[in-house]
Amino acid sequence: MDELKEIMITTDEIKADEYLINMGPQHPSTHGVLRLLVKLEGEIVHNLQPHVGYIHSGIEKMAESLSYPQIGHLTDRMDYLSAQQNNEAVSLCIENALQVEVPDRVKYIRTIMSELSRLASHQLWWCVMGMDMGALTTFFYGLRDREDILDIFENTCGARLTLNYNIPGGLMFDIYPNFQRDVKAFITKFKTKLPEYDRLLSGNVIFTERTKGVGYLSKEDAIAFGVTGPTGRASGFACDLRKHQPYSAYDKVSFNEVLSDVGDTYARYQVRMQEMWESISIIEQLIDNIPEGDYAEKMKGVIKLPEGEYYQRVETARGEFGVFIVSDGKKNPYRVKFRSPGFSNLFTINHIAKGWKIADLVAIMSTFDLVIPDIDR
Amino acid sequence: MTNEELIQALGRIDANATVTAGKQYIEATVAANDFHAFMQKIKDDKSLLFDFLICVTGVDYPEYLQMVYHLESTSLKHMLVVKVNTAGRENAAIDSVADLWPTSEFHEREAYDLLGIHFNNHPDLRRLFLDDEWGHPLRKDYKDDVHIVSR
């Protein structure tokens, strides 16, 4: 107890009817090795401290002794559900630094793969969100449909999660001959499944009672805490980089930035559900129009970036992912920093969950869609 | 606001700051003593309004440590990179900006943990990822015979 007291912020004393409990590091609803030290009075959360670092793997330090194409492979292991977008960020950063223009074919395929990846990530989020709420059926529905996307990934590049499909200059391989047919078949099928998701969970009375009005985050706080992605957009923070700073082929498609000004747990749920429809629409606009051409630009055997600093932002399924490279002109970077969306999003949790019950904390965490290696790096 | 106007506006706020157009963004290098006042002003100034702190990075250079802040204005849509250097590598200290952008509280804890930069007036300066016994691994002179294989 005394040891725990030291860890909590000592400015507020622990009163007689309050107690401290550890939620995690092994807890089903933290979705990874995350420990939350919660100060409770009965069921009410009075204070909460996230403790991270259980799977800190020193990726930024490792990157300093690796070559530029090798760094991309490490980024898969951070947010493994947004591996494609993380790879893309590193590739774009290096391409922009070298002022290499990739062929249109690469841009189109990258965008399609990114949106498939976003769909797969949102499907997994939806199914575990239901599971956190006690609805096990969602888990089977979500994983069943996600399997189709993972099969497409496997046929494209051999991997299901850690894709390594983007390399500086383009793509590792071309798409396989039936790629377009498979993607279109998946889209047709998934369009009939997505309304099922709504029928199962969105209108469920138990679910709405537990999410509507729970865990409010205002727009000002979202900006101040740097909350991006669907979590930020549910509070009205227009932060979709695909719209505001388009990269790859996002300037060639029309889609809506899903925004809500409600800011509660249910709004965060609805934003992600709507985003799945937008992703489907983006894929449909691109899939029949993939231009002919090379799948990669010829790059030098050893890539050296000119001296300077480079920053690239992309929109992953969780929010803004940033790559900051400081180069001193050698074949290894001088410093690499990954700005991960989960890191900034997680630390609002004390601000949001204070005053709510511990069961609401589980619901709030679910809509944050945390991936722990993304936070720990 | 065009880049020239942004450079002029930043020059008005702090005459001693070095403001240049970098490869991607406008970069301002500020002295450590003026740093907190500068950040306060660029957040509050009606023509700048940098309310979104995107990324905070610590970099280890041979003579000093540097903090790099990537900022964006959500209403005016311009970006800025602010850099501040510490006096030396030992006992490096910089003012915390956690009172201006709450997100920086945790980014600063990360920099304190991995680079050993001390942040003045930080509300809760503890290590974030590593145990207290660890050194500061993102420093260039960090030695670890067990976990780092040097070629």
Interface residues (C-beta under 8 A of the other chain):
Chain A: I9 V52 G53 H56 G58 E60 K61 N96 I223 A224 F225 G226 F237 A238 C239 H244 G308 E309 Y310 Y311 R313 E320 G322 F324 V326 Y334 R335 K337 R339 F343 S344 F347 H351 D376
Chain B: G22 K23 Q24 Y25 D51 F52 L53 I54 C55 T57 V59 D60 V68 H70 T74 K77 V81 W101 P102 T103 E105 F106 H107 E110 L114 P123 D124 L128 F129 L130 P137 L138 Y142 H147
